[in-house]
Amino acid sequence: MRRNTLSVVVLVICGSLLASGPGCSRKHHNIITLAGSTAFQPFAEKLAERYQAEHKDIHINVQGGGSAVGIQSALAGNADIGMADLLELPDEAKALNSVTVARDGIAIIVNPQNQVRALSPTQTHDIFVGRITNWKDVGGNDAAVRVISREEGSGTRSSFDKLVLGADRLVSAALFQNSNGTVREAVASDPSAIGYLSIGLVNDRVKPVSYDGVTPSNENVKMGQYPLARPIFFLTKGQVAPMVRAFIDYVLSDEAQGILEEEGLIAVK
Amino acid sequence: MDRLISKLLFLAACSSTAVLALIALFIFKEGVPIMAKSGLGNFLFGSNWAPLQGQFGIFPFILGSLWITFGSLVLGVPLGVSCAVYLAEFAPKKWVNVLKPAIELLAGIPSVVYGFMGVMWLAPLIRNNLGGPGLSILAASCVLAIMILPTIVGVSIDAIQAVPRNYKEGSLALGATEWQTMWRVILPAARSGILAGVILGMGRAVGETMAVIMISGNATAIPHSMLDSVRTLTANIAIEMGYAVGDHRQALFGTGVVLFFFIMILNIVALRFARAKS
């Protein structure tokens, strides 16, 4: 019995040593770390995958965390590249070098059953600050407006607030969803809801409304007609290592920009 | 050798407590400064949550947690206890063999699935029949009531079965009916066990995050009815943690501190209540 317990203890110790051993020794020397914007994260992962297929010696590590985390980790040097999808970079990011790698439009969406097809900037503003509370005031049915927004800190949210609300505050009765996908589901299941999300993620479960007479589409953003769009920044600090530079150049290349366009973003070139 | 083993076991016991202490320490270290900075009163009883504008009032979330926990207990406890009574005392053997594993299976369903069902079925049902946004206290309470069922039923069945057989036989021999025996003899005797189940269920309801985020709508306003949307303390942390930096992040840890006390107070009240009655 005693011998059994002892051997179990020894086994556990050996096991844990073995488990930690190989993990430590397997180390990439050429790691590029990206962190930040959750909106751009899936696209960054896709580009990283392509890039690594061609450059076997480089390992690209893509982390999320949100735009604020992107700025912080670029400043602190935790990430080689910080990703942020904000309309304007905050003051603390002024010390960083920024490159716009893509743009992303924001579509205002309502339920397909909703009669409303178009909203003016004033109407949109009034709906989201709570001055218009019934759909009949903007040409819809007699039903209460349900505003769905994103959580505090989201890049989409802060861009939307700045573009549409200006200095005013979001209506306090607003519901919150914490991703583009859940906003879409919430609007799809509620006939009187209104929300907003990236243009690339609109599907036929929801109906995008035109803003200021312009249909939300990547083409219209590109031509400068649809105003609700935000840039996606890559932020770097100080002197950039050649391999990081090379990856940024790849992201700006025609090939990578083409991939981004296919996936629903707006190319910068 | 025996002493060595007992020392090792003592160490294991200490380490689990140490983990708790470290977690508490960490949460307090991160969360208390912001509570002091914005003032404890403003933090706890302020109704404005706009972290990017420097307003950290979490009162709506405290109310949200209370409402949803209370609602889920009101719906879940009678259902759970009656279910346990039936399974422990009245159900034929073959039904017990089907129903009990089925209820236990409820515990194995991931909470995101409950949340999804709530969003797809329950919220539209409530919105179309009762009004409001659908994603509401009522919806969250209903879903949580089902989520805490396995805990309440399981612990209650054990408690009822632990009541000595001769209590029941004595009561029946004195001429009491089955119902009188159950209500007047067995349930009072099993009360402390049943209450333990309810407290465990309550803990699960307070701590549940994923399902609640999906079905409560997460509004930051103070709720006025069961049909209003609310945000709970746990949901507030989970929704915003991904983005938060600086004061905002600290305020979320502050929310964690409040949640810590919230659960302690609920547990103490529940235990007091349990003792006072027995």
Interface residues (C-beta under 8 A of the other chain):
Chain A: R2 T5 T38 G64 G65 G66 S67 A68 V69 Q72 R146 E151 E152 G153 S154 S158 R169 S172 A173 A174 L175 F176 Q177 N178 T182 E185 A186 S189 D190
Chain B: M1 I5 W49 A50 P51 L52 V119 M120 A123 P124 R127 P133 G134 L135 I213 M214 G217 N218 A219 T220 A221 S229 R231 I239 E240 G242 Y243 A244 V245 H248
